[in-house]
Amino acid sequence: MVGKIIEQLNVGDAAEFGKTISESDIYLYAGITGDFNPVHVNEVYAEGTYFKNRIAHGMLSAGLISAVLANQLPGPGTIYLKQELEFLAPVRIGDTITARVEILELILDKNRVRLKTVCSNQEGIRVLKGEAWVSAPKAPKR
């Protein structure tokens, strides 16, 4: 399966993916990455922080952007080239995060796509924003 090749894309095209962040998501992410910062995995420690309880890893939310790019827009075969992120608000256990990507620019001769990237929680609060560059999938060889 191949996603949309660059000629099938348009500025303004957008896609979204949502997921409710669970406690197990946080522990699995910590185990995979080795990031055991106590603000993520230690409730007693986290209670003493500015956040007052555990928060999800910022890159866990950012990973949802990757899911949109890889599975929907442009889709399978997309190569992630660059991502700039600004973390705006904490993500807590039980928050439903929606990642949204929107095409800002197409560079046809280089097969490059620039996208606005945003993650928001169930209250519509932006938890992160940024821009991504990807290489769109190539047309399948016949």
N, C-alpha and C positions, 0 to 999 in steps of 0.2 A: 504494500500500500504506500502510495506517495501523496504527500500533501499538495497544496496549491503551488504551482510553479509561478515565477515572478510575473509572467504575462497574465495570470489569472487574478492577480491582486490589484487592489485599488486603494489610494489614499482614503482614509476614513473607515475602511473595513475594521471590524472589531470582533473580539471573542472574549468569553468569560469562563471561569471555572471556580466553583465554590467548595469549601470543605470546612467542617467543624473540627477545630483543633482539640484533640483529646490529651489526657495525661500520658497515655501510651505513645502518642505521636512524639511528645517531648522526650520521653525516655528512649524511644527508638532512634530519634535524631541524635541524641547525645551519644548513644552507643555506636552509631555509624560513624559520626564525625570525631568522637573523642572530646567533644565540648561539654564538660561536666561543670560549667560555671554554676555555683550554688544558687544563683538567682533563678535558674531554670529547674533545678532538681532538688533543692533543699528548702522545704516550706519554712522551717524555723529561721534559717538565714534570710530568706526572702521577706519574711514579716518585718525584719529590721531595715529594709531598704525603702527607698522612695516609692516603690511600686506596691508595697504592703503585702504582696503575695507573689507566688511564682509567675513568671511570664515565659512565653515561648521564645525560642531562638529567633532572632530577626531573619536569619537565612532560611528558616523553615517556611515562613510566609513567602519569602522571595522565591523559594522552590516552586510555589504554586504558579508563578509566572512561567517558569520553565515548562510546567505541565501544559499550559495554554499554548505556548509556542510549539511544543513537540506534538501535541495531539490535535490541535484545531487550526491555529493560524500562525504561520503558514501550514503547519502540520507535519506528519511523518517525513523524515528526511531533512528537516530544518537543522542547520548548524548554528549554534549560539556563538556569537563572536565577541560581544561586549555587553556589559550591563552596568549602568550607573544607578545607585540607590541612595535614597534619603529615608531614614527611618523616622517616622513622625509620631507614633503612638504605640504603646505596648499591646501585645496580643496575649490574652489570658486563656486559660483552659476553659473550654466551652464556647469561645468566640467562633462565629462562622465567618471565615475570611473568603472574600471573593476577589480573585485576581482578574484583572481586565487588561487586555492589550489592544492598542489601536494603531493602525499604520499611519505614520506621519510623512514618510518619504520613501520613494522607490528609486533606486539607481539601477536601471535596467542593464546597462553595459557591464556592470560589476556584480550583478545578481545580489545586490544588498538591499535590505529592508530596515528602515529605522522605525521604531515603535515606541509609543508612550506606554509606560507600564505603571499600574496602580493596584494596590491591594487595599480593600476597605472591609470594615467589620459589619456586623449585622445592623448596626445603628447608622451606617453610612459614613462613619469616621474613617478617614484615610489613615492607614497605619504605615504605609510606605508609598513612595512614588519614585519614578526614574525614567530612564530611556534605555532601550536595548537596540543592538544591531544584530541582525541574523543574515545568513545566507539561505535563500529559499531553496527548496528541493529542486533537483534537476529532473527534467522530464525522463521517464523510463525509456531505456533503449529498446528498440523494436527489432 
